[in-house]
Structure formats: C-alpha cells, structure tokens
Amino acid sequence: MGAVIGPVMKSDAQVAQAGNQLFQALPPKARLLVLAVALLIGMAGCSAAWLDYKQDYRPSPNYCRAEQEKYAARLGCVVPQRVPAEVQR
C-alpha cells in the first residue's frame, strides 16, 4: 500500500472543519472574494438548470376523474383511455 501524504480525513465533519480553518486563515478581502465567486457559480448553475428545464417543459394534460368523464368537454379535461384487459398484467 502506498504512503499517504498528510492526515487522512475520515468524516464529513473533519473535512468541514479543515475547510473552515483554511477559510479563516484567509484575509477578510480574500474571504469576501471567495464567497462572491461561490455565489456567482451557484447562481450560474441554478440559472443553467432552470433554463434547461424550461426548454423541455410540456404541461401534462388535465385528466378527468371518473365522475367527470360525462362533463369532459365542458370542464376542458382529457378522458383517460382504458387499457384492454389482455394488455394489463
């Protein structure tokens, strides 16, 4: 087995503590810059995901309930198609 350089992080809490110590070691202006860059990266990622989601979005049809089937035209809902018994498992 190869040699490990430095201490091995064994839990999420230890990783978070090490990251906090590194962040606290930065000067205040550098901390502000790191936070601003992280915020911008997060905003860009959320915006890209939202735009990608909106491109393929098609609203699902408004399906009628069993008691609404008689009034489908008036209610503007879609009557679900019945699956033949031989197709059902």
C-alpha positions in Angstrom: 0.0 0.0 0.0 1.3 3.5 -0.9 2.3 6.1 1.6 -0.2 8.8 2.4 0.9 12.4 2.4 -0.6 14.3 5.3 -3.5 13.3 7.5 -6.4 11.4 6.1 -9.9 12.9 6.5 -12.2 10.3 7.9 -15.5 12.1 8.2 -17.5 14.9 6.7 -17.2 16.8 10.0 -13.4 16.7 9.8 -13.4 17.8 6.1 -15.7 20.7 7.0 -13.5 21.7 10.0 -10.4 21.6 7.8 -12.2 23.8 5.2 -13.3 26.2 7.9 -9.7 26.5 9.2 -8.4 27.2 5.7 -11.2 29.8 5.1 -10.5 31.5 8.4 -6.8 31.7 7.5 -7.6 33.9 4.5 -7.5 37.7 4.9 -11.0 39.4 5.1 -10.9 40.7 1.5 -9.9 37.2 0.1 -12.8 35.7 2.1 -15.2 38.1 0.6 -13.9 37.3 -2.9 -14.2 33.6 -2.3 -17.8 34.0 -1.1 -18.7 36.2 -4.1 -17.2 33.7 -6.5 -19.0 30.8 -4.9 -22.3 32.7 -5.0 -21.8 33.6 -8.7 -21.0 30.0 -9.5 -24.1 28.8 -7.7 -26.3 31.4 -9.4 -24.9 30.4 -12.8 -25.5 26.7 -12.1 -29.1 27.3 -11.0 -29.8 29.5 -13.9 -28.5 27.0 -16.4 -30.5 24.2 -14.8 -33.7 26.3 -14.8 -33.3 27.3 -18.4 -32.6 23.7 -19.4 -35.7 22.6 -17.5 -37.9 25.2 -19.1 -36.8 24.2 -22.7 -38.2 20.7 -22.4 -41.2 21.5 -20.2 -44.6 20.4 -21.6 -47.5 20.7 -19.2 -49.3 17.4 -18.6 -52.9 17.2 -19.8 -55.7 17.8 -17.3 -57.0 14.3 -17.0 -60.7 13.9 -15.9 -61.6 11.9 -12.8 -64.0 9.0 -13.3 -67.0 11.1 -12.2 -66.0 14.0 -14.6 -66.0 12.0 -17.8 -69.5 12.9 -18.7 -68.6 16.6 -18.5 -65.2 16.5 -20.1 -66.0 18.9 -22.9 -67.4 21.5 -20.5 -64.6 21.1 -18.0 -61.8 21.0 -20.6 -60.2 17.8 -19.3 -58.9 14.8 -21.2 -60.7 11.5 -20.7 -58.1 8.8 -20.0 -58.0 5.8 -22.4 -58.9 2.4 -20.9 -56.3 -0.3 -21.3 -57.7 -3.6 -22.7 -57.7 -6.4 -20.2 -55.4 -8.6 -22.3 -52.7 -5.9 -22.2 -52.9 -5.5 -18.4 -50.7 -7.8 -16.3 
